[in-house]
């Protein structure tokens, strides 16, 4: 078959579950960029993100036959990726006595960066983005994952609650606490009204209850 596969995500997953060899690869390629972005933002480390994404896709590959359609396939895939990232962060934190890594490699592959033909951002803007990303990396992993999915990836609270297997109120609480912590860490940026952060929002938006 040439061109894009016209089947829905559900049809591709069902085809994989019944033994079609290429169906899961088509499904993964369809959502690869967003899954990679979530893994990279959540772990803030390219190696961890790659390992977590690989673990997640192996899990999804094996669990396809158990998919019951209670959520969209994309929601199901994102839940597996987020869980793999959080599990990896927890294991790393349990074995290390140093803080979680800051900006290791996170600038190298930003799927939501401005188009390459746009003028280069001033170094102050780049520095601000680095500071914001480093602050995001210091959040507890549950808060970070919630903020990545809600504020950076644009999913609804209800969707993220499904992905993470918790109540909507829990996601709201994690986002609220995460934004409040970012507001404290990034309070010095509020006077830099034109400096963008990692998600394309502005430094003055880093306030409790506001955008990330």
N, C-alpha and C positions, 0 to 999 in steps of 0.2 A: 504493500500500500504506500503510495506517495503522499507527500504533504502531511498535514496534521491529522491525527487519528480522530474521527468524528465521534467516537464513543464517549459517553460520560465517564466521570471518575468511578462511579459505582459499577458501570459495565466493565471497565478495565480491571477493577479489583476482582470482580466476579470471574472474569476471564482468567485472570492469574490463578485464582483459587481452584479453577477447574483444569489447570495445567497448561494454559497458553504461555509459551516461554518468553515472549517479548512484552506482554501486557504490563507487567509491573515496571519495566524500564520506561515505557511510554508515560505511565502515571507519574513516576518520579521526575522525569525530565520536565513534565508539565508544571510541577510545583517546586522544582529544585531551587530556584533563586530565592523564593520567600522562605523556604525551609532553611537554606544556608544562612540567610540574613538573621533569622531568629536564633539559630545556633551560635552564630558569631557574636551577636549582641548579648546573648545570655551568658556565654562563657567568657567573652572578651579576650579570647585567645584562639588563634587560628588552628593550632594543633588540636586543642581540646574540642573546638567546634567541629573539625573534620572527623575526629574520632567519635564524638557523640552522634553526629549525623549518620555515620556509617553504622554504629550500633543500633540507632533508631530504625534505619531502613532495613536492617537484617531482622529486627523484631517485627516490623510491619510485614515484611515479606513472609515470615513464618506464621504470623497471626491472621493473615488475610481471610482464611476460611472461617474465622470466628467473628468477623465483622458482621454486625446485625443491623446496620443502618440507623442506629439510634441518634447519630450525628452525621453531618456531612463527612465525606472522605477526607477533605482537607482539614477539618477540625480534628478528626481521628489521627491523621498524620502529624499535625502540629502538636497534639497532646503527647504523642510518642517521642517526638523530638525534644520538647520541653522537659519531659520526664528524664530523658537520657542526659540532657545537659545538667539538670539539677542533681541527678544522681552522681554525675561525674564531679561536680563542684563539691558535693558533700564528701565524697571519697577523698578528694584532694585536700579539703580542709581538715579532714580527720587525720591525715598523714603529715600535714605540714604545720609548722608553728609560725610561718610568715603569713602576711596578709595575702588575699587573692591578688593575682597579677593585675596591673593597671592597664596600660595601653599597648601591651605586647601585640603588635601586628594588626590591631583592629582597623587602622587606617588603610591597610593594603587593599581591601576588597569591600567597598561600601556599595551595595547594589542600588542604593537610593541617592547616590552622589549626583551633583549637577552634571549636565551634559558636558562632554569633553571640549566642545567648542566654545564654552562660556569662558569669560576672562577669569584668570586665576584669582582666587580670593586673597585679600591682604593677609600678611602673616599674622596679624592680630586676630583675625577671624579664625584662622587655623589653630592658633594657640588656644582660643576660647573653646573651640570644639574639642581639643585635646583635654582641656580641664574638665569639661562637662562629661566627656566619656570616662575619664578617670574617676570622677565622682560617682557616676553610675555603677562602675565596677566595684565600688566600696559598699554598695547596698547589700543587705542580705539577699541571698539568691532567689528566695521566693518573691520578694518585693521587686527585684530586678526583672525577673521573668514576667511578672504581671505588667510592669511598666513598659517593657519591650513590646509585649503583645498589644497592649491597649494604646499607648501613646506613640510608639514608633511604627508598629505594623498596622494600626488602625482597626483592630478587631474590637467588637463590642464586649462589654463586661460579661454578657451572657455567653458569648462564644468562648471567651477566655476561661470562664468558670467551667465550661464543658471540657476544654482542652486540659485543664489542670485538675479536673475531678474534684472541685470544691464548690461551695456555695457562692452565689453572686456577691453576697455581702462580704465574703472573705476577700474576693478580688478587689472590691471597692476599698476595703480597709487596707489591703497591701498597697494599692496605688496611692491612697491618701498618705499613709505613713512614709512611703518612698518619696513622694513629692515633697513632703514636709522636711525630710532629711536632706534632699537635694537643695531645697530652699536655704537651709542653714549653711550647707557646704558651699553654695554658689551665690550667697548673698552679695558678694563683692562684684558680681557680674551685672547686677541690675542697672547699673549706670551705663552699661555698654549696650544700649538699646538696639544697635544695628548688627550685633554679633550673633551669628547663627550658632545653634548647637547641633548635636549629631543628628537630630531628627528633622532639621529644617525649620524648627521653631526658633524663637528669639530668646535672648538671655533674660529679658524682663518677664517672660512667660514661666520661668522656673519658680513657681510659687505654689503653696499648698492648694490643691484643687484645680490648678491650671494645667496647661499642657507641659510636657516634659521638655 
